[in-house]
Amino acid sequence: MESVSFLALDRVFAGVMTSNLALLGMAAGRGESVDVTAAVLALAGFGAGALVAARYTRGCVPAATHWAPRIMLVLGVEAVLLAVGALIWGLIDGAPDRVTRDVMQFGAAFLMGAQSAAMVAAGRAAAPTTYLTGTLATNDVKGVGTGRPGVWVPLRFVGLIAGAAVSAVLLQHARAWAALSPVVLLLCAIAAACVPLAARRHHCTDPL
């Protein structure tokens, strides 16, 4: 998602608001006359998406082993909307006009905001998907001297790099397909999240 947003839309990120704010600040500090529409759309979209998801998931009881049904529904809706966006992207050959680009920028940020809010509501069973700097710092602080390094944090970073690399390659060599990779990755995440639920249901139905 971030590769498509930054490389193919308007040089802003869909989910990393720290970077977007820094870009706005640097442009202002250097006295550059730039179009800030994309950054504003990304900030507004992310905030709106986070607000909608936060209101919908309010009251969810966080669990350490699985995501609540409302969390799964938010991610499912996100996957559907991402698929619609990927279809539109493919139909226009990855070359949106200005209006379409603005709409897609807002929409991508909206979905990332919703995803981030859903992960916060999921509690210990989830991890931040847009604030990986904090994830790295927390892992380093808690991992020092424990002798039990966690494997999931490094894997999340590998996944981020791999996803960004795949999207960048697709943008260069198969532009019309570039928006499909975020859909596939999100579906993989949802499928992985369903495994503990299936195991838990199977355990509950086992005869004594």
Contacts in CASP RR format, 6 or more apart in sequence:
PFRMAT RR
TARGET T0000
AUTHOR 0000-0000-0000
METHOD contacts of the structure
MODEL  1
MESVSFLALDRVFAGVMTSNLALLGMAAGRGESVDVTAAVLALAGFGAGA
LVAARYTRGCVPAATHWAPRIMLVLGVEAVLLAVGALIWGLIDGAPDRVT
RDVMQFGAAFLMGAQSAAMVAAGRAAAPTTYLTGTLATNDVKGVGTGRPG
VWVPLRFVGLIAGAAVSAVLLQHARAWAALSPVVLLLCAIAAACVPLAAR
RHHCTDPL
1 14 0 8 1.000
1 15 0 8 1.000
1 82 0 8 1.000
1 108 0 8 1.000
1 111 0 8 1.000
1 112 0 8 1.000
1 167 0 8 1.000
1 182 0 8 1.000
2 13 0 8 1.000
2 14 0 8 1.000
2 15 0 8 1.000
2 16 0 8 1.000
2 164 0 8 1.000
2 167 0 8 1.000
3 163 0 8 1.000
3 164 0 8 1.000
3 165 0 8 1.000
3 167 0 8 1.000
3 168 0 8 1.000
3 171 0 8 1.000
3 178 0 8 1.000
4 14 0 8 1.000
4 89 0 8 1.000
4 108 0 8 1.000
4 167 0 8 1.000
4 171 0 8 1.000
4 178 0 8 1.000
4 179 0 8 1.000
4 182 0 8 1.000
5 12 0 8 1.000
5 13 0 8 1.000
5 14 0 8 1.000
5 15 0 8 1.000
5 42 0 8 1.000
5 105 0 8 1.000
5 108 0 8 1.000
5 109 0 8 1.000
6 12 0 8 1.000
6 13 0 8 1.000
7 167 0 8 1.000
7 168 0 8 1.000
7 171 0 8 1.000
8 94 0 8 1.000
8 171 0 8 1.000
8 175 0 8 1.000
8 178 0 8 1.000
9 38 0 8 1.000
9 96 0 8 1.000
9 101 0 8 1.000
9 104 0 8 1.000
9 105 0 8 1.000
9 108 0 8 1.000
10 35 0 8 1.000
10 37 0 8 1.000
10 38 0 8 1.000
10 39 0 8 1.000
10 101 0 8 1.000
10 105 0 8 1.000
11 23 0 8 1.000
11 38 0 8 1.000
12 19 0 8 1.000
12 20 0 8 1.000
12 23 0 8 1.000
12 38 0 8 1.000
12 39 0 8 1.000
12 42 0 8 1.000
12 105 0 8 1.000
13 19 0 8 1.000
13 20 0 8 1.000
13 42 0 8 1.000
14 42 0 8 1.000
14 46 0 8 1.000
14 105 0 8 1.000
14 107 0 8 1.000
14 108 0 8 1.000
14 109 0 8 1.000
14 111 0 8 1.000
14 112 0 8 1.000
15 42 0 8 1.000
15 46 0 8 1.000
15 109 0 8 1.000
15 112 0 8 1.000
15 113 0 8 1.000
15 116 0 8 1.000
15 130 0 8 1.000
16 130 0 8 1.000
17 42 0 8 1.000
17 43 0 8 1.000
17 46 0 8 1.000
17 130 0 8 1.000
18 133 0 8 1.000
20 39 0 8 1.000
20 42 0 8 1.000
20 43 0 8 1.000
21 43 0 8 1.000
23 39 0 8 1.000
24 36 0 8 1.000
24 39 0 8 1.000
27 34 0 8 1.000
27 36 0 8 1.000
37 102 0 8 1.000
38 102 0 8 1.000
38 105 0 8 1.000
41 102 0 8 1.000
41 105 0 8 1.000
41 106 0 8 1.000
41 109 0 8 1.000
42 105 0 8 1.000
42 106 0 8 1.000
42 108 0 8 1.000
42 109 0 8 1.000
43 109 0 8 1.000
44 106 0 8 1.000
44 109 0 8 1.000
45 106 0 8 1.000
45 107 0 8 1.000
45 109 0 8 1.000
45 110 0 8 1.000
45 113 0 8 1.000
46 109 0 8 1.000
46 110 0 8 1.000
46 112 0 8 1.000
46 113 0 8 1.000
46 116 0 8 1.000
47 109 0 8 1.000
47 110 0 8 1.000
47 113 0 8 1.000
48 110 0 8 1.000
49 109 0 8 1.000
49 110 0 8 1.000
49 111 0 8 1.000
49 113 0 8 1.000
49 114 0 8 1.000
49 117 0 8 1.000
50 113 0 8 1.000
50 114 0 8 1.000
50 116 0 8 1.000
50 117 0 8 1.000
51 117 0 8 1.000
52 110 0 8 1.000
52 114 0 8 1.000
52 117 0 8 1.000
53 74 0 8 1.000
53 113 0 8 1.000
53 114 0 8 1.000
53 115 0 8 1.000
53 116 0 8 1.000
53 117 0 8 1.000
53 118 0 8 1.000
53 121 0 8 1.000
54 117 0 8 1.000
54 120 0 8 1.000
54 121 0 8 1.000
56 70 0 8 1.000
56 74 0 8 1.000
57 68 0 8 1.000
57 70 0 8 1.000
57 71 0 8 1.000
57 74 0 8 1.000
57 117 0 8 1.000
57 118 0 8 1.000
57 121 0 8 1.000
58 121 0 8 1.000
60 68 0 8 1.000
60 70 0 8 1.000
60 71 0 8 1.000
60 121 0 8 1.000
60 122 0 8 1.000
61 68 0 8 1.000
62 68 0 8 1.000
62 121 0 8 1.000
62 122 0 8 1.000
62 123 0 8 1.000
62 124 0 8 1.000
62 125 0 8 1.000
63 123 0 8 1.000
63 124 0 8 1.000
63 125 0 8 1.000
64 124 0 8 1.000
64 125 0 8 1.000
65 125 0 8 1.000
65 196 0 8 1.000
65 200 0 8 1.000
66 125 0 8 1.000
66 193 0 8 1.000
66 196 0 8 1.000
66 197 0 8 1.000
66 200 0 8 1.000
67 75 0 8 1.000
67 122 0 8 1.000
67 125 0 8 1.000
67 126 0 8 1.000
67 193 0 8 1.000
67 197 0 8 1.000
68 121 0 8 1.000
68 122 0 8 1.000
70 121 0 8 1.000
71 118 0 8 1.000
71 119 0 8 1.000
71 121 0 8 1.000
71 122 0 8 1.000
71 126 0 8 1.000
72 190 0 8 1.000
72 193 0 8 1.000
72 194 0 8 1.000
74 114 0 8 1.000
74 115 0 8 1.000
74 117 0 8 1.000
74 118 0 8 1.000
75 115 0 8 1.000
75 118 0 8 1.000
75 186 0 8 1.000
75 189 0 8 1.000
75 190 0 8 1.000
75 193 0 8 1.000
76 186 0 8 1.000
76 190 0 8 1.000
77 114 0 8 1.000
78 111 0 8 1.000
78 114 0 8 1.000
78 115 0 8 1.000
78 186 0 8 1.000
79 183 0 8 1.000
79 186 0 8 1.000
79 187 0 8 1.000
79 190 0 8 1.000
81 107 0 8 1.000
81 111 0 8 1.000
82 111 0 8 1.000
82 179 0 8 1.000
82 182 0 8 1.000
82 183 0 8 1.000
82 186 0 8 1.000
83 183 0 8 1.000
85 104 0 8 1.000
85 179 0 8 1.000
86 179 0 8 1.000
86 180 0 8 1.000
86 182 0 8 1.000
86 183 0 8 1.000
88 100 0 8 1.000
88 104 0 8 1.000
89 96 0 8 1.000
89 104 0 8 1.000
89 176 0 8 1.000
89 178 0 8 1.000
89 179 0 8 1.000
90 176 0 8 1.000
90 177 0 8 1.000
90 179 0 8 1.000
92 100 0 8 1.000
93 175 0 8 1.000
93 176 0 8 1.000
94 175 0 8 1.000
94 176 0 8 1.000
94 178 0 8 1.000
94 179 0 8 1.000
95 175 0 8 1.000
96 104 0 8 1.000
112 129 0 8 1.000
112 130 0 8 1.000
113 130 0 8 1.000
115 129 0 8 1.000
115 130 0 8 1.000
116 128 0 8 1.000
116 129 0 8 1.000
116 130 0 8 1.000
116 131 0 8 1.000
118 126 0 8 1.000
119 126 0 8 1.000
119 127 0 8 1.000
119 128 0 8 1.000
119 129 0 8 1.000
120 126 0 8 1.000
120 128 0 8 1.000
125 193 0 8 1.000
125 196 0 8 1.000
127 135 0 8 1.000
127 152 0 8 1.000
127 153 0 8 1.000
127 156 0 8 1.000
128 134 0 8 1.000
128 135 0 8 1.000
132 156 0 8 1.000
132 157 0 8 1.000
132 160 0 8 1.000
135 153 0 8 1.000
135 156 0 8 1.000
136 153 0 8 1.000
136 157 0 8 1.000
139 150 0 8 1.000
139 153 0 8 1.000
143 149 0 8 1.000
143 150 0 8 1.000
163 181 0 8 1.000
163 185 0 8 1.000
166 181 0 8 1.000
167 178 0 8 1.000
167 181 0 8 1.000
167 182 0 8 1.000
170 177 0 8 1.000
170 178 0 8 1.000
170 180 0 8 1.000
170 181 0 8 1.000
171 178 0 8 1.000
END
